[in-house]
Structure formats: structure tokens, C-alpha cells
Amino acid sequence: MEYGRVRIVVEHDLKIPVRDGVLLNADLYRPDTGGPVPVLVRRTPYGKSGAPGGASVDGLRLVRSGYALLVQDVRGRFGSGGSFEPYWHEAADGADTVAWAVEQPWCDGTAGLFGRSYEAMAALLAAAERPPGLRAIAPHVAGSGFGEGWTHQGGAFQLGFVLYWVLYDLLLEGAGLTGADLEEVARAVDRIDELYRDPDGAAQLLDRLAPYYRRWRAHPGGDPYWRRAAPRESYPRIDVPALHLTGWYDIFLAGALENHRGIQECGNASRLIVGPWSHCVTGGIFPQRRYGLAADESNLDVTGLHLDHFDRHVRGRDDVPEPDPVRLFVTGADEWRTVPGWPVPGTRGHVLHLHGRDLVPGPGPHAAGSDRIRHDPADPVPTTGGATALPGQFTGGDCGPLDQREVEARADVLCFTGAPLPEPLTVIGDTVLTVYVTPDAAGADVTGKLVDVHPDGRAELLCDGVRRLAPGADTGSAPGGPVEVTVALGAVGHVFRAGHRIRLEVAASNAPRFDVHPGVLAHHTVHHGGDHPSRLLLPCPSGG
């Protein structure tokens, strides 16, 4: 085949052996140049027969630019041998694949790893094995661990994403199902909203076809069980330059930021780009918010960013300009900005205390107050936007900067709102809620949302988080008394414009994004002021 002026040779269904004798299936695209070239490797559980570069990268442009492109089905998926268990074999299999590729006559002995989502974390795991010839990686919307940050967040199970991912992405295609099994999975996908309300309704199906799902439910996010599939455990061993791309509303944003910072702190080169995107909305246009043409991944030229990264570090070209270390699309201002690092050096903490139903700057108020939240597992607070990946993720219908006013009208959602800002306030970094709660004896989830309230009343969600309190957990306080709860709300790069107001929402559920906890009627008390200075911490770069 020809692409532009370059003839491309395609070899389908190469069988690549790995250390335990399993054969992994791959397609090879290479320029017909007559000589060896560097190879870029993308390993996917979603089928190598799709676009060679995946959802965001023009794979044939990579080949036209002088790279071989090896696209491989991971173990147990589509044409590859072995049994599939998400992430359990990606470190070794990825390293073996790179080692095999750099020994082929069409390769010059150098390689890069790239990919999106699952593929990206697989690339990080393989890089930690230090395969020969690997020179650079480009993980796009990667997590930092398969436990906390992927299957779990803040102690809660990410039901909305994980259940749909297993049924739709892992079982419906690539698992080799036929007949009655395939029909049963299709019916489960079609009734996903019903299963969100009754997750046990799919238990028998998942136990039979995806037994790993039950194991995920049995192990909390921080359990040692997850260490073999956690890039965060191996940052010192990732010794090649990394290009990280992610979005403010991506479900794995925290993981990508952790990967960038962790690799950099180990002395290795790392570059970060964050756009106004969710996991699947990459054009900068959500149903209720447009960030402009500059926000589009294609306008940013993600393929060109990969080429520059690999040209510099795989090919060793010193004529490629040194890139900006961190590039962020700052919402509110709706523009790209470069900063010297993440976290941004010189950032100060801007503290807002909960006082009545207000958010107030300065020292904590002397007057004590409290609010009671009723938690009804039969009527949880519905997920409305944010950094999630639910069935409407491709259209942005249930993720991103959605208006929160309908949710805020519920009696089980507490809203604390600041005064109109006299001048713009720039917030870049990780936002944190510290709140004092007397939880129900059955346990509690404490959820928080950071919201930008526009002058017309629109309440635009910026980020949100959760912290799970188990029943009877040792909180270090008197039994039945208030406990200090820290909720990581997420990272933002945002300008609150003059006249806008900052709002914090506090509730006890966010479903189906997180599984409902506890499963019984419960009541929690939120304390503020006096001896319980509940507060919101916003990171503000010096100089605005």
C-alpha cells in the first residue's frame, strides 16, 4: 500500500513468542525503504485490526515518517494465545515484545512504546522491565495503578466505569464468546442502568466469563494484591523519557499526573500535556461547554507531538526543539499556557472555610455549625458529569463540565458558596477538601465537588472526589464523634472569572460512578467552624 509518497509494507498476524512460550499476534507496518528503521510498539486489548495508531494517533503518518509500527493483541485477546487477565502479564509480555522487535532485520535496534488508556499503562509497566533498545514512551491517558485510580478511588469501587468496561469493551468483543454467552453479555450491556442499581444482577454472568471482576471487588484499592500492575511501584526503573497526555475530565487524570511527577522525581525526563478533555471527548466540545478550536486534539496535533518525542529520543535527533516541560489548557481563560513544572513552583494555598452555607476566606470561623445528610441507597445522588467514563462517554453526555443545578436542588446535597469574586482567581493544581464528619455507624461515603458558578447561575463542575469510611473504622476520635476526612477532589487548571462564585458540594453518594455505600439508610453530620474547621484548599500560582 502507499501512503503519501511512501510505500508501506504490511505484514499481518506475526506470531511473537514471549518467555513462557505463548505466541502473541501482531501486525507490522513499515516503510519500504530497504534499510532498518526504529520501531514503535502499541499493545492493545481492543483488537489490532482497528486504526493502526489507535484513537488519537495517525499510525500511518508515523510509518510515513520513517518508523516501523508494530500493533499487537495482548495475551488472550483476539488472535493472541494465552489467557487474558487485565494487566497481569503486560510488564513481561511488553518487554519481551520490544526485545523481539529490536532484533528483527527491519529494525535498527531502537524502539518506543505508546498507546492510549489500557495500552498506555501497559507501556509503562513494560518500560519498567527495561527491555533492550527501548528509548522512549508516550503514555496517553494512563493510570498509575490498576487498584487505586482504576478500579477504585478514595476507597470506593468505580462501578460505573468498571462494570461497563468489562461487559462492553472486554466481553462483547475479543473474548471469543459465541451463541448464548454472547447474547447474554449483549443483554447485560443493554440493561446497564438496571445493573448499576442492582450490580449483583450480573454476578453469575461475570463469575462465569470474567472471574477477575469478583477478585477486584474483594481487594481494596491499596491492597498489596495490585502491586504487580502499578507503574507507581516502579518509577525508579523507568529510565527512558516519557510524554504524558491527559485531560482535566479524564477518569485517569490523577494517575497521569502521578506518573509524570514520580518519573521526574526519579531523575528521568518527563513531559506533561493536559487538555480540556474527558476519556473519549477530545475535541474540546461538550454538550454544555465549548472550549474553542485550539482545544481540539487534532488542532494540537497529537501525532506530531509523538513524532517530535520519538524523533528526539529514539532517533536521537538534536535538531528537534526542546519542548515545554508542562503545557496546560487553562479553562475559564480557555487558552494554552506553559508552566515550569507540576506542581507549579511557587504555588500558595488559598483556603476557604465552610461557614453556614458560605465559603469564606481567612481564618476559620469561631462559630460552630453543622448540617445533617440523609443517605438513601435506593435514591443516591446521581452522577452528573465529572471525570468519569460511563456509557455516554463518547458523546460527553455524562462526563465533563455539566451544569449541577438540578443535583444541587436535592435535599441530600449540601452547597457552600463564596461571594462573587472581585477579580479573577487562577487555580492550578490538586484541590483538597478537609471536612469533619460524624458518620453513621454503618459507614459513609463523603463526596465533594468543586463548582464554578457563573453570573447567570450556571453551576459548572470542575472536579470531584470521594472518601469511603468503613463501619467501625479506627478514626482516632472518640466513638461516635466527628472525624477529620480528607477528600482529594482532583486537579484543575482553571480561572474563576470576576463576578463568578466558588461553590463546594458535599454529599454522601455519587452513583453510579461509585458503588453505593452503605447499603442501608444512614445519616451523617457535617461539622464546620469552631473546633472543626472544615475547609477547601485551592492551589494558586504566585502572580496569577
Helices and strands as residue ranges (DSSP letters): E 2-3, E 6-17, E 23-31, E 37-44, H 59-64, E 68-73, H 90-101, E 107-116, H 118-127, E 134-140, E 152-153, E 156-157, H 159-164, I 165-171, H 179-190, H 192-197, G 199-202, H 203-209, H 212-218, G 224-229, G 231-237, E 242-249, H 253-265, E 270-278, E 285-286, E 289-290, G 293-295, H 297-300, H 302-313, E 326-330, E 335-339, E 348-355, E 358-361, E 369-375, H 405-408, E 414-417, E 425-438, E 444-453, E 459-469, E 483-496, E 501-507, E 522-528, E 535-540
